[in-house]
Amino acid sequence: IKQKKRHMGDTKHFCPVSLKENFVLYPGLQEHAAKYKEKIYYFSTSEYRDKFLKSPEEYVAHNEPLQAPPLRVCLLGIHGAGKTTCVREITDKLGIFHIQFEEYLQELILPKTKRKVGPSFDEDHEDDNKIPEELEDFSQTITKTETEKTKQEVELTDEEEAIKANLMTNTELPPEVLDKIVPDWWKKEPFRSTGFILDGFPRTSDEARYLLERGLCPDVAVYIQVEEGDILNRLLPPRLKKWKDRRLKKQEYKKKLKELKAKKRV
């Protein structure tokens, strides 16, 4: 049976209310459809359909076409897949923002922690180079002031504690913390009118569900898949160099400690 062609509205299969109010291309559903001036519109929810039917003129094009939102991309993939390298080239060409999710979280707590946190950063700050008690006379005043400073700095709020736990042990961020971070990229300037590539978010099904519930739809989600061998070749040489540097630093410290002990004996 030949089906009669549907005349879609200005926003095609996207919800016109989501576009007008949230500046998001949210796919509409056939079960939430409505007809206005012989054109069919799809809506993301029945509430938005009712809202449209109350005052349709607010949501349709008049003298010129409706403005589409800028490009919003979610880029996903495991650590070492090359996400950040790809994003840097793409954002330069398209003139949109690059948001590295984990880096952004680090920046939120950096003023208090004074250093980046997480398994890969903790190796650099091990307590290897702590001055032993027997030599504390030489640097007692220095260590006291340093510990006092760190005690003052590391008083984190509940939100900052949640971010720190996420960076340290991959503990999921609660929705109330995400609410203070993620919606701004869709709703506030300069991201709202420029667009962005969000590197490394969402990372779990719960985070993807969070975006859906808040109506924050990306236009594209890209997942970079890489062979394990390729990641090993990329990540092992810099890790090995880092380990060698730490080993060298340790040897220099031991030498310094030996000299300090000799000095104390004298």
Salt bridges, closest charged atoms under 4 A:
GLU21 OE2 - LYS51 NZ 3.01
GLU38 OE1 - LYS35 NZ 3.85
ASP50 OD1 - ARG49 NE 3.82
GLU57 OE2 - LYS37 NZ 3.58
GLU57 OE1 - HIS62 ND1 3.49
GLU103 OE2 - LYS116 NZ 2.61
ASP122 OD1 - ARG115 NH1 3.55
ASP124 OD2 - LYS242 NZ 3.61
GLU126 OE1 - ARG246 NH2 2.66
ASP128 OD2 - LYS250 NZ 3.90
GLU159 OE2 - LYS180 NZ 2.47
GLU160 OE1 - LYS112 NZ 2.99
ASP179 OD1 - ARG214 NE 2.97
ASP184 OD1 - LYS188 NZ 3.86
ASP199 OD2 - HIS98 NE2 3.26
ASP206 OD1 - ARG209 NH1 2.68
GLU207 OE2 - ARG203 NH2 2.73
GLU213 OE1 - ARG214 NH1 3.84
ASP245 OD2 - LYS241 NZ 3.24
